[in-house]
Every structure is written in C-alpha cells, then in structure tokens.
Amino acid sequence: MADVKMVLLSGLAEMVAGAISMFFGAYLSTKSQREFFDNEIKRETREIDEMPEKETEEIREIYSNLGFKEDEVEMIVKRVTSDKKLWVRFMMREELGIMEETFDDPLRVGSIMGISFAIGSLPPLIPYMIMDNPFTALKVAVVTSLLFLFGVGIGKTTVTKGNWLKSGIEVAIIGSIASGVGFIIGKIVSLVVG
C-alpha cells in the first residue's frame, strides 16, 4: 500500500481537479440554459412583431381552454397585448412553460458545485492528514466518509422533509457504491499498469 503522503497528495490533487471540473460543468450547463432562455425570448419577441394576430389568438386559446368566458378572454387579451414586455413574458410562461425565475446564475451554481465537491472530498482525506499508518488511515477514512454521507442524507431531509434515518442510510449506501466502484477501478488500473 502507498504511503500516507502519497495518498494525501493524490487525494488533494483529485479534490482540486474534481472541484474545478464540477465548477465548469455546472457553470456551462447553467449558462446553456440561460442562453436557451434568451434565444426563446428573442424568438417570441420576433413572433409577436411579425405575427401579432397569431400570437393574440394563442392567448385566446389558452384562456378559452381554461374555461374563461369570451368577454373575460377579450379583457385578458387586451391587457396582455397592451404591454409588449408583459406579452413576451406571458407567452414564455403560458405557451412555452418557461419562467425566468427558474434560471440560476451560472457563476453561483458553478461555485456551489465546486465548493461542495471540495467539501465532500475532505472527509476521506482528513485521516491521512493526521495519521502515519496508511492501513489505519484507510479504515478511519472509510468510517469518516460513511458518517459524512449519513450526515448529508440527514441534512437533505431539512429540504425534503423525508425520514432522516432512511435518507441518511440511502445517501451512505449510494456513496459507498460509488466509492467502491472507484476503488475497484483503481485496483484494476494499478494491476494493469503495474
């Protein structure tokens, strides 16, 4: 087995690389969603400019299908079409089901993902920071990782309002499977590479 410093350095390198990768993955994904939204706004604005009758008819259809009476529908159509920004926003929400509020800031999302990855990478590394024996550090790393994962599962229930024990066990099991697969792949690679 590798010595403690080698495991620690490898783990820290993976933590930094993984955090950077998670940051950029989340950033680009969120940025793409925002770009999609912006392009849909441009398309919807163009449709309102070029085919106002068709877009007005779509408003009528939406509210008629909801059971509004004809005079109520006309009142809504008049109000919505009187303000172009409102009209575009209305078409985005009601026709396309896209709401601007659902799109997060890419930098914020990327930062949260990167920092979360780094924090999640620390529990298995801490034993290697304070112990000299790699076998003991590995055992303690497994236990601290399981406890951390269990804690994350419990923390998740503050949002989901689910059963804390079930959630803690679920996250610990899923994390264990992912770690186990990574460990097995590492073993196979070390056997192949030598």
ABEGO torsion letter per residue (X at the ends): XBBAAAAAAAAAAAAAAAAAAAAAAAAAAAAAAAAAAAAAAAAAAAAAAABAAAAAAAAAAAAAAAGBBAAAAAAAAAAAAABAAAAAAAAAAAAAGBBAAABBBAAAAAAAAAAAAAAAAAAAAAAAAABABAAAAAAAAAAAAAAAAAAAAAAAAAAAGBBAAAAAAAAAAAAAAAAAAAAAAAAAAAAAAX
